[in-house]
Amino acid sequence: MTDAAVLPGQPRNVVASGPATERAVNVLAPNASAMTLDGTNTWIVAEPDSDLAVVIDPGPLDEGHLRAVVDAAEQAGRRIALTLLTHGHADHAEGAARFAELTGTRVRALDPALRLGDEGLAAGDVITTGGLELRVVATPGHTSDSLSFHLPADRAVLTGDTILGRGTTMVAHPDGRLGEYLASLRRLRSLTVDDGVHTVLPGHGPVLEDAQGAVEFYLAHRAHRLAQVETAVENGHRGAPAIVAHVYADVDPSLWPAAELSVRAQLDYLGEHGLI
């Protein structure tokens, strides 16, 4: 077995419901798949001495899961006061409206179509529910509406699908754009360098103990894939499906549709920069 310490980002050994940091508790959704890894991580975040909690990404529309999130908060003596979304993909956001019914909370998101209530979310916003401090960080690229949440007191960042706990994420073309994604990774790297962030609380997969190592791995991976796609085009491979079959030959074919979205984003990026 490979030692987790040598894997990118130093992932914890297991993905399970329960405390991850002093302020963040995971409730794992029962929607495991090749795309969602072990399932969606729904995060309950609260100050240790507060009776109010914030939930990030209620997850799929699964009644049992949504009630498990409410139960986990109540068992800790807390009431859920606010729901936040990292982005609008169904495995993160489909259950948000039902969760709002169960909890009586507003739902705040970057995309107005996902909001329940008058308030949205934007880069630089600070959430202070129950004395908590969560700073909103714009991290578009996986999708145009992707956000991350910086939790300074735990030196942690909740990344949704921008950084996963295992493997790498897709750039969901055409909504997701590679240039924006690379800029988002650099923004997250600055949190690790300038703000002392060392823990990644991802939307899927295990918690990562080496945030800077994870970001550096993602940047290197993207540069490598981009070079591979550029070379494939130069060698006569035309069209995203042909490039995926060539460049992603070592990847499970069930993931090729997602890889094709990333390849289309890479082709757009190369074209925009005059590289193909």
Secondary structure, 3 states (H helix, E strand, C coil): CCCHHHCCCCECCCCCCEECCCCEEEEECCCCECCCECCEEEEEECCCCCCEEEEECCCCCCHHHHHHHHHHHHHCCCEEEEEECCCCCHHHHCCHHHHHHHHCCCEECCCHHHCECCCCCCCCCEECHHHCCEEEEECCCCCCCCEEEEEHHHCEEEEECCCCCCCCCCCCCCCCCHHHHHHHHHHHHHHHHHCCCCEEEECECCCECCHHHHHHHHHHHHHHHHHHHHHHHHCCCCCHHHHHHHHCCCCCHHHHHHHHHHHHHHHHHHHHCCCC
